[in-house]
Amino acid sequence: MAGVLSLVAGAFFLLGGIAVITTLGTPTAMAVTRYYLYSVGSSAAITPSDITTVIGVAAAVLIVPGVVSALGGVYSLKRSLWGLALAGAIFALFYLPPLGIPAIIFTALARKEFA
């Protein structure tokens, strides 16, 4: 059960990261990012490279924990590498607490089942 919860949380955020990447070149994303950079006090001229960097970092913030959560879910289902399974459940907690809390509890309770 913990593996499924971690996998679902990881899939949500992998899809979110992919959605951020696919909006990289759209005029709306460029305008929103330019507005954000101005609002945080960037006084320098904002180049498309700056906008690409901000959008790339936003995508990485979603994709990296999503990958860890999904890998943790896979290893939880295989009942191997308890530490990675727990790490995946913890990353699921950061983004989707309704899925992450039970995933952590189930992973912790199943520690003896891991090889």
Sequence and secondary structure as in RCSB ss.txt:
>XXXX:A:sequence
MAGVLSLVAGAFFLLGGIAVITTLGTPTAMAVTRYYLYSVGSSAAITPSDITTVIGVAAAVLIVPGVVSALGGVY
SLKRSLWGLALAGAIFALFYLPPLGIPAIIFTALARKEFA
>XXXX:A:secstr
 HHHHHHHHHHHHHHHHHHHHHTTT HHHHHHHHHHHHHTT  S   HHHHHHHHHHHHHHHHHHHHHHHHHHHH
HHHT  HHHHHHHHHHHHHH HHHHHHHHHHHHHTGGG  
